[in-house]
Amino acid sequence: MIAWTDHLIVAPVALPLGSGAMMLMLGERRQFAKGAISIVTTLLLLAVSLVLLQAASGIGAPSHATASARAYLIGDWPAPFGIVLVLDKLSALMLVLTAVLGVTTLVYGFARWNRAGPRFHTLLLFQLMGLNGAFLTGDLFNLFVFFEVVLAASYGLLLHGSGTNRVRIGLHYVAINVATSLLFLIGVSLIYGVTGTLNMADLVARIAAVRPADLALLQSGAAILGLAFLVKAGMWPLGFWLPTAYSAATPPVAALFVILSKVGIYALLRTSLLFFGDEAGAAFHFADDALLWGGMATIAFGTIGVLSSQTLSRLAGFCILISSGTLLATVGTGDVKVLSGALFYLASSTLGISAFYLLIELVERGESERGSAPLTEPVFDDEYTGAIEPEEESEVGVVIPATIAILGGGFVFCSLLLAGLPPLSGFIAKFAILDGLIGLQRITAPTTWILIALIILSGVATLIAMTRAGIDLLWTPGEGAQPDLRLIEAAPVGMLLALCLGLMIFAGPVLTYMEQTARALHDRGAYRSAVTSAPRGNSPGVSR
């Protein structure tokens, strides 16, 4: 008989699904009730995800117990015939990140954005349900189902707030993702045609035993499936849509969308190491080089993008591409030490960019409120001439209002974090990745040094771009009113940045967890054993 605590594995899917369905029965005027249900649900999700993270890490477990993957059989049907949810260190980490972003974006949305369109709370909860399901599912078909739930909710959230530009970009976003879903289905169909299963644990054994005559068909299916994941992850040139689409979304929606690109990264990480890792037969390390080169091209594209960005929202979008490129390239190295640094970077960059998206609206609100036209015409497109005030002889002694000081402090924090400068968590993450790359056996390979150079240059470019934007928006004296800053808007930003600070303070234990996660991802046998030997509810005496 399984313990009641094991039933918590299904809670990250069931909780937002039930609450979201309940809110569909409430009218749009019941905003208080909807808000109360949403905040209670997201806080419960955060608490459950922390409990699951503790369970996955093995903290508090008996000394003889293992902290490997745990499988939950939906409907008590054994794998590979039934639906199975799998909790391991990576999925637990992603659940916590999703829950944190859910709470912060919801609180920020209470300021006014939850009333900017219909069904905000329902769409947000369905989005969280789809994300949690994608991170927990143990088979490819249900991964497709949860991908579709995520996309369906994201369509509504992207269009939330109306506006011609938002609708136009939203339709492009819908078209791209519908085409991507078609690729997903084709890839899954080919893999099922060759192996006869879509259960991930079952695929571990069947892919290793694929006949040479079927190998090309299997690799074709995996490549098409990988294209779908890479579109989500934003790899160059498939991620051209991402900065524009995310810049059109409302601030809380854009902050939540940061985790969407990580769904693609997660799917690639899970499937590439599980299906094509060590002992995968003839398909051994399939497409690793493609991930490495594609990741490096994405970092280069993102670096050019941040330098050429004319708005902060597009700059944040290109920061996501740099983050995706770094993660894809590190996955392509196939090294445990590099991957552990990359997982630390995944957590740090996700929290940092989400905080940056929330901060952008507060900063640009002050700029729009000033409404002061430049006194001279700019020569270049990105030149700001508002700072040219002939009447002001000196800026010495200018009083900095508390609002500007808070926003400026947050902006500097985000700049240092995303650029990867010491001592913040962004620096620790990049240092761990570089340390792993230098320790590779193939250190003499040109790709290793190209990747190291790109990671460093992308950080320098991000610092330059954000410093230029900060000088224009925050440290240039203005005559207009200072931006309003409400506690309900500042608190989510502060929470995300505080978590990044926590990653820096507790870097040692966090890096240990990430290294254990990276090692577990390479342990295909443990994952398969956890799923195939998962206890059924009517099987007394079965234990892990």
C-alpha positions as CSV (number, residue, x, y, z in Angstrom):
1,M,0.0,0.0,0.0
2,I,1.5,3.3,-0.9
3,A,1.8,6.1,1.7
4,W,-0.6,9.1,1.6
5,T,2.3,11.4,1.0
6,D,2.9,9.8,-2.3
7,H,-0.5,11.0,-3.5
8,L,0.9,14.5,-3.3
9,I,2.6,13.9,-6.7
10,V,-0.7,14.3,-8.4
11,A,-1.6,17.5,-6.5
12,P,0.4,20.0,-8.7
13,V,-1.9,18.9,-11.6
14,A,-5.2,18.3,-9.7
15,L,-5.2,21.5,-7.6
16,P,-5.0,24.1,-10.4
17,L,-7.3,22.0,-12.6
18,G,-10.0,21.8,-9.9
19,S,-9.7,25.5,-8.9
20,G,-9.6,26.7,-12.5
21,A,-12.8,24.6,-13.4
22,M,-14.5,26.0,-10.3
23,M,-13.8,29.6,-11.3
24,L,-15.5,29.0,-14.7
25,M,-18.7,28.9,-12.8
26,L,-18.2,32.3,-11.3
27,G,-19.1,35.5,-13.1
28,E,-16.5,38.0,-14.0
29,R,-17.9,40.4,-11.4
30,R,-16.8,38.0,-8.6
31,Q,-13.2,39.2,-8.8
32,F,-12.6,39.0,-5.1
33,A,-13.7,35.4,-4.9
34,K,-11.6,34.5,-7.9
35,G,-8.6,36.3,-6.5
36,A,-9.0,34.5,-3.2
37,I,-9.3,31.1,-4.9
38,S,-6.3,31.8,-7.1
39,I,-4.0,33.0,-4.3
40,V,-4.9,30.1,-2.0
41,T,-4.3,27.6,-4.8
42,T,-1.0,29.0,-5.9
43,L,0.2,29.1,-2.2
44,L,-0.9,25.5,-1.8
45,L,1.0,24.7,-5.0
46,L,4.1,26.3,-3.6
47,A,3.8,24.4,-0.3
48,V,3.3,21.1,-2.1
49,S,6.2,21.6,-4.5
50,L,8.5,22.4,-1.6
51,V,7.4,19.1,0.1
52,L,8.0,17.2,-3.1
53,L,11.4,18.9,-3.5
54,Q,12.3,17.7,0.0
55,A,11.1,14.2,-0.8
56,A,13.0,14.1,-4.1
57,S,16.2,15.4,-2.4
58,G,16.0,12.7,0.3
59,I,16.1,15.2,3.2
60,G,14.6,13.6,6.3
61,A,14.5,10.1,4.7
62,P,15.8,7.1,6.6
63,S,19.4,6.3,6.0
64,H,18.6,3.1,4.1
65,A,16.1,4.8,1.8
66,T,17.1,5.9,-1.6
67,A,16.1,9.3,-3.1
68,S,15.7,8.1,-6.7
69,A,12.7,8.8,-8.9
70,R,9.2,8.0,-7.6
71,A,6.4,7.0,-9.9
72,Y,2.7,7.5,-9.3
73,L,0.3,5.3,-11.3
74,I,-2.9,7.1,-12.3
75,G,-5.9,4.8,-11.9
76,D,-3.6,2.1,-10.5
77,W,-2.7,0.9,-14.0
78,P,0.9,-0.4,-14.2
79,A,3.4,1.1,-16.6
80,P,3.6,1.1,-19.6
81,F,-0.1,0.6,-20.0
82,G,-1.4,3.3,-17.8
83,I,-0.6,7.0,-17.2
84,V,2.3,7.5,-14.9
85,L,3.6,10.6,-13.2
86,V,7.3,10.6,-12.2
87,L,8.9,12.7,-9.5
88,D,12.6,13.1,-9.5
89,K,15.1,15.9,-8.6
90,L,14.7,17.7,-11.9
91,S,10.9,17.6,-12.0
92,A,10.8,18.7,-8.3
93,L,13.1,21.7,-9.1
94,M,10.9,22.7,-12.1
95,L,7.7,22.4,-9.9
96,V,9.2,24.8,-7.4
97,L,10.2,27.3,-10.0
98,T,6.8,27.2,-11.6
99,A,5.0,27.6,-8.2
100,V,7.2,30.6,-7.3
101,L,6.5,32.3,-10.7
102,G,2.8,31.5,-10.2
103,V,2.6,33.3,-6.9
104,T,4.7,36.3,-7.8
105,T,2.9,37.0,-11.1
106,L,-0.5,36.5,-9.5
107,V,0.3,39.0,-6.7
108,Y,1.6,41.5,-9.3
109,G,-1.5,41.0,-11.4
110,F,-3.7,42.0,-8.4
111,A,-2.5,45.6,-8.9
112,R,-4.7,46.0,-12.0
113,W,-3.8,43.4,-14.7
114,N,-6.3,40.7,-13.5
115,R,-9.1,43.1,-14.5
116,A,-7.7,44.0,-17.9
117,G,-9.5,41.1,-19.6
118,P,-11.8,38.1,-18.9
119,R,-10.7,34.7,-17.4
120,F,-7.3,35.9,-16.2
121,H,-7.3,33.7,-13.0
122,T,-8.7,30.6,-14.8
123,L,-6.1,30.9,-17.6
124,L,-3.3,31.4,-15.1
125,L,-4.2,28.3,-13.1
126,F,-4.6,26.2,-16.3
127,Q,-1.2,27.4,-17.4
128,L,0.3,26.2,-14.1
129,M,-1.6,22.9,-14.4
130,G,-0.1,22.3,-17.9
131,L,3.4,23.2,-16.8
132,N,3.3,21.0,-13.8
133,G,1.9,18.1,-15.8
134,A,4.6,18.5,-18.5
135,F,7.3,18.3,-15.8
136,L,5.8,15.3,-14.1
137,T,4.5,13.1,-16.9
138,G,6.3,9.9,-17.7
139,D,5.2,9.3,-21.3
140,L,5.4,11.3,-24.5
141,F,1.7,11.3,-25.4
142,N,0.8,13.0,-22.1
143,L,3.7,15.3,-22.6
144,F,2.0,16.4,-25.8
145,V,-1.3,16.7,-24.0
146,F,0.2,19.0,-21.3
147,F,2.0,20.9,-24.0
148,E,-1.3,21.7,-25.6
149,V,-2.8,22.7,-22.2
150,V,0.1,25.1,-21.7
151,L,-0.3,26.5,-25.2
152,A,-4.1,26.9,-25.1
153,A,-3.8,28.9,-21.8
154,S,-0.8,30.9,-23.2
155,Y,-2.9,32.0,-26.2
156,G,-5.5,33.6,-23.9
157,L,-2.9,35.0,-21.6
158,L,-0.9,36.6,-24.4
159,L,-4.1,38.3,-25.8
160,H,-5.0,39.4,-22.2
161,G,-5.3,43.2,-22.1
162,S,-6.4,43.5,-25.8
163,G,-4.8,46.1,-28.1
164,T,-4.2,45.8,-31.9
165,N,-0.5,45.1,-31.6
166,R,-1.1,42.4,-29.0
167,V,-3.8,40.7,-31.2
168,R,-1.6,40.8,-34.3
169,I,1.4,39.3,-32.5
170,G,-0.8,36.9,-30.7
171,L,-2.1,35.5,-33.9
172,H,1.4,34.9,-35.2
173,Y,2.2,33.2,-31.9
174,V,-0.8,30.9,-32.3
175,A,0.1,30.0,-35.9
176,I,3.7,29.1,-34.9
177,N,2.7,27.0,-32.0
178,V,0.0,25.1,-34.0
179,A,2.6,24.2,-36.6
180,T,4.9,23.1,-33.8
181,S,2.2,20.9,-32.3
182,L,1.9,19.2,-35.7
183,L,5.6,18.5,-35.7
184,F,5.3,17.1,-32.2
185,L,2.6,14.7,-33.3
186,I,4.5,13.5,-36.3
187,G,7.7,12.9,-34.2
188,V,5.7,11.0,-31.6
189,S,4.0,8.9,-34.2
190,L,7.3,7.9,-35.9
191,I,8.8,6.9,-32.5
192,Y,5.7,4.9,-31.6
193,G,5.7,3.2,-35.0
194,V,9.3,2.0,-34.5
195,T,9.2,1.1,-30.8
196,G,5.6,0.4,-30.1
197,T,5.5,2.4,-26.9
198,L,5.5,6.1,-25.7
199,N,6.3,5.4,-22.1
200,M,9.6,7.0,-21.4
201,A,10.9,4.2,-19.1
202,D,9.9,1.6,-21.6
203,L,11.5,3.5,-24.4
204,V,14.9,3.3,-22.6
205,A,15.0,-0.4,-23.3
206,R,13.3,-0.5,-26.6
207,I,15.4,2.2,-28.3
208,A,18.6,0.4,-27.2
209,A,17.2,-2.7,-29.0
210,V,16.0,-1.1,-32.2
211,R,17.1,-3.0,-35.4
212,P,19.6,-1.2,-37.6
213,A,17.1,-1.2,-40.4
214,D,14.7,0.9,-38.3
215,L,17.4,3.2,-36.9
216,A,17.0,5.9,-39.6
217,L,13.2,6.1,-39.0
218,L,13.7,6.3,-35.2
219,Q,16.2,9.1,-35.6
220,S,13.9,10.9,-38.0
221,G,11.1,10.8,-35.4
222,A,13.5,12.0,-32.7
223,A,14.7,14.8,-34.9
224,I,11.2,16.0,-35.7
225,L,10.2,15.8,-32.1
226,G,13.4,17.7,-31.2
227,L,12.4,20.5,-33.6
228,A,9.2,21.0,-31.7
229,F,11.1,21.2,-28.4
230,L,13.7,23.6,-29.9
231,V,10.9,25.9,-31.1
232,K,9.7,26.1,-27.5
233,A,13.2,26.6,-26.2
234,G,13.9,29.4,-28.7
235,M,17.0,28.0,-30.4
236,W,18.3,30.0,-33.3
237,P,16.8,30.3,-36.0
238,L,13.6,28.7,-34.6
239,G,13.3,31.3,-31.8
240,F,12.9,34.4,-33.9
241,W,9.3,34.9,-32.6
242,L,10.1,34.9,-28.9
243,P,11.3,38.4,-28.2
244,T,8.5,40.0,-30.1
245,A,5.8,37.7,-28.7
246,Y,6.9,38.1,-25.1
247,S,7.3,41.9,-25.4
248,A,3.6,42.1,-26.5
249,A,2.4,40.3,-23.4
250,T,1.3,42.1,-20.2
251,P,4.1,42.3,-17.5
252,P,2.8,39.5,-15.3
253,V,2.1,37.2,-18.3
254,A,5.6,37.9,-19.7
255,A,7.1,37.1,-16.3
256,L,5.3,33.8,-16.2
257,F,6.2,33.0,-19.8
258,V,9.9,32.9,-18.9
259,I,9.3,29.3,-17.6
260,L,7.7,28.4,-21.0
261,S,11.0,28.4,-22.8
262,K,12.3,26.1,-20.0
263,V,9.7,23.5,-20.8
264,G,11.4,23.0,-24.1
265,I,14.8,22.8,-22.4
266,Y,13.4,20.4,-19.8
267,A,11.9,18.1,-22.5
268,L,15.2,18.1,-24.5
269,L,17.2,17.4,-21.3
270,R,14.9,14.6,-20.3
271,T,14.5,12.8,-23.6
272,S,18.1,13.2,-24.9
273,L,19.7,11.8,-21.8
274,L,17.1,9.2,-21.2
275,F,16.7,7.9,-24.7
276,F,20.1,8.6,-26.2
277,G,22.4,8.5,-23.2
278,D,25.0,5.9,-22.4
279,E,24.1,2.3,-23.4
280,A,21.6,3.5,-25.9
281,G,22.8,1.2,-28.6
282,A,23.3,2.5,-32.1
283,A,21.5,5.8,-31.2
284,F,24.1,6.6,-28.6
285,H,24.3,10.4,-28.0
286,F,22.2,11.2,-31.0
287,A,22.1,15.0,-31.9
288,D,24.5,16.1,-29.1
289,D,26.6,18.0,-31.6
290,A,23.5,19.7,-33.0
291,L,22.5,20.9,-29.6
292,L,26.0,22.2,-28.9
293,W,26.3,24.1,-32.2
294,G,22.7,25.3,-32.1
295,G,23.1,26.5,-28.5
296,M,26.2,28.5,-29.4
297,A,24.5,30.0,-32.4
298,T,21.6,31.0,-30.1
299,I,24.0,32.7,-27.6
300,A,25.5,34.7,-30.5
301,F,22.1,35.7,-31.8
302,G,20.9,36.7,-28.4
303,T,24.1,38.7,-27.8
304,I,23.6,40.7,-31.0
305,G,19.9,41.1,-30.0
306,V,20.6,42.6,-26.5
307,L,23.0,45.1,-28.1
308,S,20.5,46.2,-30.8
309,S,17.3,46.2,-28.6
310,Q,15.5,49.5,-28.5
311,T,13.1,48.6,-25.7
312,L,13.6,46.9,-22.4
313,S,11.0,44.2,-23.1
314,R,12.8,43.1,-26.2
315,L,16.1,43.2,-24.3
316,A,14.5,40.8,-21.8
317,G,13.4,38.5,-24.6
318,F,16.9,38.3,-26.0
319,C,18.2,37.5,-22.5
320,I,15.9,34.5,-22.6
321,L,17.5,33.4,-25.8
322,I,21.0,33.7,-24.3
323,S,19.8,31.7,-21.4
324,S,18.3,29.0,-23.7
325,G,21.4,28.9,-25.8
326,T,23.7,28.4,-22.8
327,L,21.5,25.6,-21.5
328,L,21.2,23.9,-24.9
329,A,25.0,24.0,-25.5
330,T,25.8,22.7,-22.1
331,V,23.3,19.8,-22.6
332,G,25.1,19.1,-25.8
333,T,28.4,18.6,-24.0
334,G,26.9,15.6,-22.1
335,D,29.1,16.2,-19.1
336,V,27.8,15.9,-15.5
337,K,29.8,18.8,-14.0
338,V,28.9,21.2,-16.8
339,L,25.2,20.1,-16.6
340,S,25.1,20.7,-12.8
341,G,26.3,24.3,-13.4
342,A,23.7,24.7,-16.1
343,L,20.9,23.6,-13.8
344,F,22.0,26.3,-11.3
345,Y,22.0,28.7,-14.2
346,L,18.5,27.6,-15.2
347,A,17.2,28.5,-11.8
348,S,19.0,31.8,-11.5
349,S,18.2,33.0,-15.0
350,T,14.6,32.1,-14.7
351,L,14.1,34.0,-11.5
352,G,16.2,36.9,-12.7
353,I,14.5,37.4,-16.0
354,S,11.1,37.1,-14.5
355,A,11.9,39.8,-12.0
356,F,13.2,41.9,-14.8
357,Y,10.0,41.7,-16.8
358,L,8.0,42.8,-13.7
359,L,10.5,45.7,-13.1
360,I,10.2,46.9,-16.7
361,E,6.7,48.1,-16.4
362,L,7.5,50.0,-13.2
363,V,10.5,51.7,-14.8
364,E,8.8,52.5,-18.1
365,R,5.7,53.8,-16.3
366,G,7.8,56.6,-14.9
367,E,9.2,57.4,-18.3
368,S,5.8,57.6,-19.9
369,E,4.5,59.7,-17.0
370,R,7.3,62.2,-17.5
371,G,6.1,62.7,-21.1
372,S,8.8,65.2,-21.8
373,A,9.7,65.5,-25.5
374,P,13.4,65.7,-26.3
375,L,14.6,69.2,-27.0
376,T,16.8,68.2,-29.9
377,E,16.3,65.6,-32.6
378,P,18.3,62.4,-32.1
379,V,20.9,61.5,-34.7
380,F,20.7,57.7,-34.1
381,D,17.5,55.6,-33.6
382,D,18.6,54.6,-30.1
383,E,19.9,57.9,-29.0
384,Y,18.2,59.6,-26.1
385,T,18.3,63.4,-26.1
386,G,16.1,64.0,-23.1
387,A,19.1,64.4,-20.9
388,I,20.2,67.5,-22.8
389,E,18.9,70.3,-20.6
390,P,20.7,73.6,-21.3
391,E,19.2,75.2,-18.3
392,E,20.8,72.7,-15.9
393,E,24.5,73.3,-15.4
394,S,25.1,70.5,-13.1
395,E,23.4,67.3,-11.8
396,V,25.2,67.6,-8.4
397,G,22.9,67.7,-5.5
398,V,19.9,66.3,-7.4
399,V,17.5,64.6,-4.9
400,I,16.8,61.0,-5.7
401,P,13.2,60.1,-4.7
402,A,12.7,56.9,-2.8
403,T,10.8,55.3,-5.7
404,I,13.6,55.9,-8.1
405,A,16.1,54.6,-5.6
406,I,14.1,51.4,-5.1
407,L,13.6,50.9,-8.9
408,G,17.3,51.8,-9.5
409,G,18.5,49.3,-6.9
410,G,16.3,46.6,-8.4
411,F,17.5,47.4,-11.9
412,V,21.2,47.3,-10.9
413,F,20.6,43.9,-9.2
414,C,19.0,42.5,-12.3
415,S,21.8,43.9,-14.5
416,L,24.5,42.3,-12.4
417,L,22.5,39.0,-12.1
418,L,21.8,38.6,-15.9
419,A,25.3,39.8,-16.9
420,G,26.8,37.2,-14.5
421,L,28.9,39.5,-12.4
422,P,30.1,38.7,-8.9
423,P,29.0,38.0,-6.3
424,L,25.4,37.2,-7.4
425,S,24.0,33.8,-8.4
426,G,24.4,34.5,-12.1
427,F,28.2,34.7,-11.6
428,I,28.3,31.5,-9.5
429,A,26.2,29.7,-12.2
430,K,28.5,30.8,-15.1
431,F,31.6,30.1,-13.1
432,A,30.4,26.5,-12.4
433,I,29.7,26.1,-16.1
434,L,33.1,27.4,-17.1
435,D,34.8,25.3,-14.5
436,G,33.1,22.2,-15.9
437,L,34.0,23.2,-19.5
438,I,37.7,23.7,-18.6
439,G,37.7,20.3,-16.9
440,L,36.4,18.4,-20.0
441,Q,38.7,15.8,-21.4
442,R,38.3,17.3,-24.8
443,I,39.4,20.7,-23.6
444,T,41.5,21.1,-26.7
445,A,38.4,21.0,-28.9
446,P,37.7,24.4,-30.6
447,T,34.0,24.1,-29.6
448,T,34.9,24.2,-25.9
449,W,36.8,27.5,-26.3
450,I,34.1,29.0,-28.6
451,L,31.4,28.2,-26.0
452,I,33.6,29.7,-23.2
453,A,34.1,32.9,-25.2
454,L,30.4,33.2,-26.1
455,I,29.3,32.8,-22.4
456,I,31.7,35.6,-21.4
457,L,30.9,37.9,-24.3
458,S,27.2,37.5,-23.8
459,G,27.6,38.6,-20.2
460,V,29.6,41.7,-21.3
461,A,27.0,42.6,-23.9
462,T,24.1,42.2,-21.4
463,L,25.9,44.5,-19.0
464,I,26.5,47.2,-21.7
465,A,22.9,47.1,-22.9
466,M,21.4,47.2,-19.5
467,T,23.7,50.0,-18.3
468,R,22.8,52.1,-21.4
469,A,19.1,51.5,-20.7
470,G,19.4,52.2,-17.0
471,I,21.2,55.6,-17.7
472,D,18.4,56.6,-20.1
473,L,15.5,55.5,-18.0
474,L,16.5,55.9,-14.3
475,W,19.5,58.2,-13.9
476,T,18.6,60.9,-16.3
477,P,16.9,63.8,-14.4
478,G,13.3,64.4,-15.5
479,E,10.8,67.2,-14.9
480,G,7.7,65.1,-14.7
481,A,6.1,63.2,-11.9
482,Q,7.9,60.2,-10.5
483,P,6.4,56.8,-11.1
484,D,4.0,55.4,-8.6
485,L,5.2,52.3,-6.8
486,R,2.7,50.1,-4.9
487,L,3.7,47.5,-2.4
488,I,1.7,44.8,-4.2
489,E,3.9,45.5,-7.3
490,A,7.2,45.9,-5.5
491,A,6.8,42.8,-3.3
492,P,6.9,40.2,-6.1
493,V,10.0,41.7,-7.6
494,G,11.6,41.8,-4.2
495,M,10.7,38.1,-3.6
496,L,12.2,37.0,-6.9
497,L,15.4,39.0,-6.3
498,A,15.6,37.7,-2.7
499,L,15.4,34.1,-4.0
500,C,18.4,34.9,-6.3
501,L,20.2,36.3,-3.2
502,G,19.3,33.0,-1.4
503,L,20.9,31.0,-4.3
504,M,24.1,33.0,-3.8
505,I,24.1,32.6,0.0
506,F,23.3,28.9,-0.1
507,A,25.3,28.2,-3.3
508,G,27.1,25.2,-1.8
509,P,24.0,23.1,-0.9
510,V,22.3,24.2,-4.1
511,L,25.2,23.2,-6.3
512,T,25.3,19.8,-4.5
513,Y,21.7,19.3,-5.3
514,M,22.3,20.3,-8.9
515,E,25.2,17.9,-9.2
516,Q,23.0,15.0,-7.8
517,T,20.3,16.0,-10.3
518,A,22.8,15.9,-13.2
519,R,24.1,12.5,-12.1
520,A,20.5,11.1,-11.7
521,L,19.7,12.3,-15.2
522,H,22.4,10.1,-16.6
523,D,21.2,7.1,-14.5
524,R,18.8,5.7,-17.0
525,G,18.5,2.4,-15.2
526,A,17.3,4.0,-11.9
527,Y,14.6,6.0,-13.8
528,R,13.4,2.9,-15.6
529,S,13.4,0.8,-12.5
530,A,11.4,3.4,-10.5
531,V,8.6,3.4,-13.2
532,T,8.4,-0.3,-14.0
533,S,8.5,-1.4,-10.3
534,A,6.2,1.4,-9.1
535,P,3.9,-0.1,-6.4
536,R,0.2,-0.3,-7.1
537,G,-2.4,0.8,-4.5
538,N,-3.7,-2.7,-4.1
539,S,-0.3,-4.3,-3.7
540,P,0.4,-4.5,0.1
541,G,3.9,-4.7,1.3
542,V,5.4,-3.1,-1.8
543,S,8.0,-0.5,-0.9
544,R,10.6,1.5,-2.6
